[in-house]
Structures are given as C-alpha cells and as structure tokens.
Amino acid sequence: MKQRMRFALLADEGEHTMTELCALFEISRQTGYEWLRRYRALGAAGLVDRPRGPHRHGRATPDAVVEAIVALRRERPTWGPRKLVAKLRARAPETPWPSASTVGEILKRADLVSGRRLHRHAPPRLEELTRPQRPNHVWCADHKGWVRLGDRERLEPLTVTDGFSRFLLVLGATASTRTEEAEPLFEQAFREHGLPDVIRTDNGAPFASSGATGLTTLGVRWIKLGIRHERIDPGQPQQNGGHERFHGTLLREAMTPPAADRAAQQARFDAFRHDYNHERPHEALGQTPPAHLFRPTPRPLPDRLPEPDYPPEAAVRKVRQAGEIKWDGSLVHITKALVGEPVAIEETHDGEWVVRYFDVPIGIIDRRTRKLRRRPVPRPGDRPAKTTDQVP
C-alpha cells in the first residue's frame, strides 16, 4: 500500500515519465496506469487490495434464470424452492433450471426467505386408519378454524380433500359447523365426483356427537350411502396430518387477510381451489398438481337411498321420536339421529346385545343398566356369533 501511494504521488508531480516510474517500482506500464487511475478516482482508498476472484464465475446461474425464479417467488410468496423449480420446469422444460438448493440460495440473496418455526407432533398412529390406495378411496373432511370477515361476520370454512391425490373437493365459506351448511356441500361433491369408500373426520360437529353412538344426521346419511365414517382419536389431529397441513396452506394463501364479506371470500376460495388442484405442484405427488392423479369414483350418488337388509332372525326395532327403542321391557335411548330408522339387535358369544344400523355396530345394550354404551374397538372374534330370535 505504501509503495502504491509513493508511486501515485510521484506520478502526480509529473517530474518522471511513466516508463521511468514503472522501471523504478518494477511494475508494468499497464499496472502503473491502473494504480494512477484508481488513485485519481478514489484517492488512497482506490489503492487498497481488491479481491482477485472473477466477478462472475463460469457456473453462475444466468441472469434471466435468476429473474424468472425471483419473479415466480414474488408471484407465489408461499412456495418453496421445490415447488418453484417444478412449476418453472413445467412452463419451460427446455431451460436448464437449477436445483432446489441453488434456488434457495438465490431466494436468500434476494431477501425472499423468512425463518420457519419447527413444530413437534406426537407420533401418528396411522396403522389404525385406512391408508388411501386410489382416488376417492378416503376423503378427509374438517372445518378450518374460524376468523372474522371484513364485515365482522364469522367464517368457519368446510374443507374436504381426497386422501390419495390431495384433490380439493370442497371449500365452502361456511359460517358455522351446522349440518344445514355442511350437508349441501357434501351432496354437491357426491354428485360431481361420486361416492368415496371412507370419509375421515375428527370428533367435532357436524361429523360426530357426544352420545354413545357418536352418530349425527350427516353420519347416518353416509351409512345409507355405503360410506364408512372413520373418526380419528380425540386430540390427535396428526392422524389426519395431510389435511391439517393443507389448512396451513389455505390460511396463508386464501384467508390472510380475510375478504370483505362471505361472497368475496367464496370467490377467493373458488380461485384458490382451481389453482390448488390444477396449478400448484404438490411435493407428496412428485411436484405434480393433484388433478394429474384424481379420477372420479365409479360409484355415483343414487337417486334413492337403500333400506337396511337385516337377517330374518335379528330383532329389529324402529327408533322412536325421542330417540329410543323398546327392548326387554325397557326404553333404551339410542340417538335422535336415527329417529324413524330400523336398527337390529344381535347377541354375541359373550352374551352382549350389539345394536347395529345397516352393517355398522353402533353400541351395546348393557344388561344391567339397560343403557346403550359405546362399543370398544373391534377385535378378532368380536363379531356377532349368533342372533336372538326372541322378541323381548
């Protein structure tokens, strides 16, 4: 640094030619002119050592590619590097797009990455639940936590996704968890896509009740349609983990901030649903949108609901207006969800009276208290072994 300063000061005095000064300091004329230029432009700071590496290495990502990545991230601020790469490759497969890790570094340099909180979850118990094997095998349903719309009205959206393809079947801007709001949305989904084999929900309204049977009006209709209702364990949302993660995406991309009113929020939901199904890459699907895997079910919604077909030796009782049946000289409360419906009573090897509706066991009549109690999780050998032909 001192040598460069001496050279620059002597050159500025003009008493020596550039050739003489360069020979004195044992440098090339090109270096001499460069030192002098930097000194005259920046003063002493211009003579400080500079990095010797190239301004741009040969493997740097082209500017046009970087600009496309940044532009898509600004368009989709909730998408991570993998989704961005998948979408860019779909748009321009001929372009050599960088890896997801390189895209992550590009986003960091562009200050487009924020820290993420880590969440700890209890280990899931998915072995007790049906694993989706094909589209429309298992539907997952829930209500997203409620928020206030711009007009201060309550919003508690109903969501239904296909467990296999992640296809978003229902996204309704409902105001509550009432059956009156949920049932028409399920009926519309059944008409559009057919009937699933299983619907998985939590234990809240309108899917389940606190009574011994756990049945609701919605659950009764699903039984009639041949749909098995599968409820996760209380307080274990991770058993419906894929659907819960979807709710996080929904909150970030279509509910923050909430719309001005319900109509505006539903319009926003409709646009989000199309984008989620047809445009947004899904990591669990190999970064393809859900619509690439989803197919309608071959089971259409029937025009008429079937009646239960119980064996002739079963004791059949119709549920009365108060939700009760007459059995063994006593009134046994079943559930108001089955008012007017026939149920069958069958006796097991252990002498228990099992009550079922269609082929679904809904409880056991306690011989001592004459009250219906919940049936434990079925084990091998628990199926009814004989029926009672007496009519108490």
Solvent accessible surface area in square Angstrom, and as a share of the most:
residue,aa,sasa,rsa
1,M,104,0.47
2,K,169,0.72
3,Q,96,0.43
4,R,44,0.16
5,M,51,0.23
6,R,128,0.47
7,F,0,0.00
8,A,0,0.00
9,L,86,0.43
10,L,41,0.20
11,A,14,0.11
12,D,74,0.38
13,E,106,0.48
14,G,58,0.56
15,E,131,0.59
16,H,79,0.35
17,T,81,0.47
18,M,26,0.12
19,T,77,0.45
20,E,95,0.43
21,L,2,0.01
22,C,4,0.02
23,A,73,0.56
24,L,116,0.58
25,F,24,0.10
26,E,158,0.71
27,I,39,0.20
28,S,65,0.42
29,R,115,0.42
30,Q,151,0.67
31,T,48,0.28
32,G,0,0.00
33,Y,111,0.42
34,E,60,0.27
35,W,34,0.12
36,L,14,0.07
37,R,131,0.48
38,R,26,0.10
39,Y,41,0.16
40,R,153,0.56
41,A,70,0.54
42,L,106,0.53
43,G,28,0.26
44,A,49,0.38
45,A,74,0.58
46,G,0,0.00
47,L,0,0.00
48,V,81,0.46
49,D,101,0.52
50,R,123,0.45
51,P,128,0.80
52,R,225,0.82
53,G,48,0.46
54,P,104,0.66
55,H,200,0.89
56,R,129,0.47
57,H,108,0.48
58,G,87,0.84
59,R,225,0.82
60,A,30,0.23
61,T,26,0.15
62,P,76,0.48
63,D,89,0.46
64,A,72,0.56
65,V,12,0.07
66,V,39,0.22
67,E,116,0.52
68,A,33,0.26
69,I,0,0.00
70,V,23,0.13
71,A,60,0.46
72,L,3,0.02
73,R,30,0.11
74,R,155,0.56
75,E,99,0.44
76,R,45,0.17
77,P,88,0.55
78,T,45,0.26
79,W,2,0.01
80,G,29,0.27
81,P,43,0.27
82,R,144,0.53
83,K,27,0.12
84,L,0,0.00
85,V,7,0.04
86,A,19,0.15
87,K,20,0.09
88,L,7,0.04
89,R,120,0.44
90,A,76,0.59
91,R,136,0.50
92,A,22,0.17
93,P,105,0.66
94,E,140,0.63
95,T,38,0.22
96,P,120,0.75
97,W,30,0.11
98,P,23,0.14
99,S,58,0.38
100,A,31,0.24
101,S,84,0.55
102,T,48,0.28
103,V,0,0.00
104,G,13,0.12
105,E,84,0.38
106,I,3,0.01
107,L,1,0.01
108,K,122,0.52
109,R,172,0.63
110,A,33,0.25
111,D,125,0.65
112,L,36,0.18
113,V,69,0.39
114,S,87,0.56
115,G,80,0.77
116,R,220,0.80
117,R,199,0.73
118,L,174,0.86
119,H,124,0.55
120,R,236,0.86
121,H,141,0.63
122,A,56,0.44
123,P,112,0.70
124,P,73,0.46
125,R,98,0.36
126,L,62,0.31
127,E,127,0.57
128,E,103,0.46
129,L,21,0.11
130,T,27,0.16
131,R,140,0.51
132,P,40,0.25
133,Q,116,0.51
134,R,117,0.43
135,P,32,0.20
136,N,5,0.02
137,H,23,0.10
138,V,0,0.00
139,W,0,0.00
140,C,9,0.05
141,A,0,0.00
142,D,17,0.09
143,H,20,0.09
144,K,30,0.13
145,G,43,0.41
146,W,114,0.40
147,V,35,0.20
148,R,100,0.37
149,L,3,0.01
150,G,55,0.53
151,D,70,0.36
152,R,165,0.60
153,E,93,0.42
154,R,82,0.30
155,L,0,0.00
156,E,23,0.10
157,P,0,0.00
158,L,0,0.00
159,T,0,0.00
160,V,0,0.00
161,T,9,0.05
162,D,0,0.00
163,G,15,0.14
164,F,65,0.27
165,S,0,0.00
166,R,65,0.24
167,F,18,0.08
168,L,0,0.00
169,L,4,0.02
170,V,9,0.05
171,L,10,0.05
172,G,3,0.03
173,A,8,0.07
174,T,10,0.06
175,A,26,0.20
176,S,20,0.13
177,T,39,0.23
178,R,136,0.50
179,T,30,0.18
180,E,127,0.57
181,E,43,0.19
182,A,1,0.00
183,E,46,0.21
184,P,75,0.47
185,L,45,0.22
186,F,1,0.00
187,E,23,0.10
188,Q,83,0.37
189,A,2,0.02
190,F,1,0.00
191,R,157,0.57
192,E,88,0.39
193,H,22,0.10
194,G,6,0.05
195,L,6,0.03
196,P,0,0.00
197,D,46,0.24
198,V,6,0.03
199,I,0,0.00
200,R,15,0.05
201,T,0,0.00
202,D,45,0.23
203,N,56,0.29
204,G,31,0.30
205,A,59,0.46
206,P,5,0.03
207,F,2,0.01
208,A,9,0.07
209,S,45,0.29
210,S,114,0.73
211,G,38,0.36
212,A,30,0.23
213,T,12,0.07
214,G,1,0.01
215,L,13,0.06
216,T,20,0.12
217,T,77,0.45
218,L,1,0.01
219,G,1,0.01
220,V,10,0.05
221,R,57,0.21
222,W,1,0.01
223,I,13,0.07
224,K,39,0.16
225,L,8,0.04
226,G,49,0.47
227,I,4,0.02
228,R,123,0.45
229,H,34,0.15
230,E,14,0.06
231,R,76,0.28
232,I,11,0.05
233,D,42,0.22
234,P,109,0.69
235,G,72,0.69
236,Q,55,0.24
237,P,71,0.44
238,Q,30,0.13
239,Q,3,0.01
240,N,7,0.04
241,G,14,0.13
242,G,31,0.30
243,H,6,0.02
244,E,64,0.29
245,R,167,0.61
246,F,9,0.04
247,H,12,0.05
248,G,25,0.24
249,T,10,0.06
250,L,0,0.00
251,L,69,0.34
252,R,126,0.46
253,E,44,0.20
254,A,0,0.00
255,M,3,0.01
256,T,82,0.48
257,P,99,0.63
258,P,46,0.29
259,A,14,0.11
260,A,68,0.53
261,D,57,0.29
262,R,71,0.26
263,A,79,0.61
264,A,44,0.34
265,Q,0,0.00
266,Q,54,0.24
267,A,62,0.48
268,R,71,0.26
269,F,0,0.00
270,D,78,0.41
271,A,67,0.52
272,F,15,0.06
273,R,60,0.22
274,H,107,0.48
275,D,23,0.12
276,Y,8,0.03
277,N,3,0.02
278,H,84,0.37
279,E,69,0.31
280,R,18,0.06
281,P,3,0.02
282,H,34,0.15
283,E,95,0.43
284,A,63,0.48
285,L,23,0.11
286,G,60,0.58
287,Q,38,0.17
288,T,43,0.25
289,P,15,0.10
290,P,1,0.01
291,A,24,0.19
292,H,109,0.49
293,L,60,0.30
294,F,18,0.08
295,R,139,0.51
296,P,91,0.57
297,T,21,0.12
298,P,129,0.81
299,R,80,0.29
300,P,102,0.64
301,L,38,0.19
302,P,55,0.35
303,D,151,0.78
304,R,210,0.76
305,L,59,0.29
306,P,69,0.44
307,E,136,0.61
308,P,20,0.12
309,D,136,0.71
310,Y,28,0.11
311,P,40,0.25
312,P,137,0.86
313,E,78,0.35
314,A,11,0.09
315,A,7,0.06
316,V,64,0.37
317,R,39,0.14
318,K,133,0.56
319,V,2,0.01
320,R,120,0.44
321,Q,150,0.67
322,A,52,0.40
323,G,0,0.00
324,E,42,0.19
325,I,1,0.00
326,K,86,0.36
327,W,0,0.00
328,D,50,0.26
329,G,61,0.58
330,S,34,0.22
331,L,94,0.47
332,V,0,0.00
333,H,98,0.44
334,I,5,0.03
335,T,15,0.09
336,K,140,0.59
337,A,27,0.21
338,L,0,0.00
339,V,50,0.29
340,G,39,0.38
341,E,30,0.13
342,P,29,0.18
343,V,0,0.00
344,A,0,0.00
345,I,0,0.00
346,E,9,0.04
347,E,30,0.14
348,T,10,0.06
349,H,145,0.65
350,D,120,0.62
351,G,18,0.17
352,E,54,0.24
353,W,7,0.03
354,V,2,0.01
355,V,0,0.00
356,R,37,0.14
357,Y,0,0.00
358,F,32,0.13
359,D,113,0.59
360,V,50,0.29
361,P,54,0.34
362,I,10,0.05
363,G,0,0.00
364,I,4,0.02
365,I,2,0.01
366,D,31,0.16
367,R,110,0.40
368,R,202,0.74
369,T,55,0.32
370,R,63,0.23
371,K,139,0.59
372,L,18,0.09
373,R,96,0.35
374,R,126,0.46
375,R,47,0.17
376,P,71,0.45
377,V,123,0.71
378,P,90,0.57
379,R,148,0.54
380,P,142,0.89
381,G,71,0.68
382,D,34,0.18
383,R,204,0.74
384,P,48,0.30
385,A,47,0.36
386,K,114,0.48
387,T,42,0.24
388,T,11,0.06
389,D,121,0.63
390,Q,96,0.43
391,V,117,0.67
392,P,53,0.33
